[in-house]
């Protein structure tokens, strides 16, 4: 079946290309370790050919999101201010000279103190995570994207209204690999749900103080109250609980109380978030799979790259 669009989620370490038909259905996909950190300047045309294969389609439009549009990528696609809707993203696509490839802009917002926050790639996942009926609702919805830099986004009326970033995944890696806490953890962790929930509960309590509570990963292990194979999960729970507590406060500042969230990302990581959210009384559901491909298709539709 002929392709109607090539959609590419092009990140820091890898790239994934989707071949979509004229109705936006995925015909096939392929990935390669060709993220922007692994491609030398000037070599992006070759990387695109390597990703798609030798027979790069001649007339099929192409659209990409992610770090490919950063200053370290092929060409910079300037950030667009939040709030932003489908038409706003479509109007701000950046063309790559000499190609049929267009790049989706990143998104920037500022908090009450004027401090900026940015995302690049996640905005497209958000645009593809919800079904059409949900997007049409005016009531605010919350989308959480777990990852190295987790994102909490507030959406309503087909618009991304605001978002906040939490460096939970990166902090976890730093603490496990470069701190005294990680020395007590044994390999084979990341599977103890009880330890994860124990850590999350500690961070969700009113008296939580993360810089202090983190040290309990060491003291509990030294006292024999936490098995070495559970240290990593306990530490993960502490960080997840702190993120959920901060995310809940962020939502309250935006007058969003209670409700549920939609999780978008790798299934195992989303399950860990679901458990931490449940301890905070927040229900969570999984968003649509292949959210990036769906988001890219929707932006392409609004831009006129493909026919409605």
MARRO-833401 format. One record per residue (C-alpha): x, y, z. Coordinates in steps of 0.2 Angstrom, whole numbers, plus 5000, padded with zeros to 4 digits. Layout:
REM residues N
XYZ...
This chain:
REM residues 308
500050005000500750174995501350295009500450455012501750525024503450475032503350525051505050525061505250535079507050585080507850605097509550615106510050435104508950355091507750385077506150295073505250315056503450275052502650245035500850305036499550275023498350405017497250395032498650405045498750215048500450145052501050035037502749995045504150065055505950055057507250125070509050155071510350215083510550385073510050505087510750685085512150645097512750505086512750605069514150715064513750895058513350885039512950705040511050715043510650685025511550515025510750475042509050505034509450385020510150255032508550265042507350255028508350145017509050175000507350204992506950365000505250404993505250544980503550624982503050574999503050725012504050695027503850775045504950755060504950795079506150795093508050845095508250845076507551025078508751075091510351175090511251015089510150935076509950955057509251135058508551225072506651235073506251385085505251355101503451405100502651495115501351405125499851385124499851305107498651205097498751105081498651255069499951345079501151195077500751175059501051365055502751355063503551205054505351225049505851165032507451075029508251155014508551034999507350905006505450875008505650865027504850985039505250995057504051025071504451165083504851135102503751215115504151345128503151405143503551505159503051485176502351615188504151675192504551695173505651545173505651455156505351275153505551185137505051025128505550955111504650795104503550775119502350905112502050795097501750645108500450745118499550795102499450605097499050535115497150585115495750525104494750655094493350655107494450685121495350825112493750915109493350925127493551095135493851025153495651015157496550845155498250805162499550705152501150635160502650575150503850485161505650485155507350555159506550725160504750685164503450805158501750855166500650945153498951025155497851015139496151075135495151135119496451055107497751155115499351125126499051255140500551235151501851105156503151065169504750965168505450855182507250775180506750615189507450495177509150585176509250605195508950425197510350375185511550505194511150435211511350255206512950275196513850415205513350425223513650325239511750265238512050165222513550065230512349975241511149925227511449755219511049715201509449645196508349775205506949875197505649745201505249765220503549845220503449845239505049945240504550065226502950105236503850115252504950255245503450335236502450345252503950425262504050565248502150595248502050625267501750805273503450805281504450745266506150825263506950735248508750785252508550705269507450565264508650505250509950455264508650335271509150225256510850205264510350195282508950065280510149955270511449975283510149925297509649775287507849845285508049855266508749715255510149765243509149705229507749825234508849985236508650035218506750015218506650105235507650255228506550255212505050265224505750415233506050505217504350465210503450515225504350675226503850705207502050665210501950775225502750915216501650885200500050885211500551055218500851115201499151065195498351145211499251315205498351295189496651265198496651075193496050975208495950785209495450695193496550575183498050585172498550505155500250415154501150415138502850315137503650145139502450025147503549965162504050145167502250205165501750055177502950125190502150295188500450225190500850145206501550305213500050405207498850285215499650315232499350495230497450455225497750495207497050375194498050345178497650275161498750235147498750355132498650295114500050195108501250265094500750435100502150525091501650455074499850505077500350675083501450695067500050645056498850765064500050915063500350865044498450865042498351045049499751105039499051045022500550925019499250785017497450785012496050775024
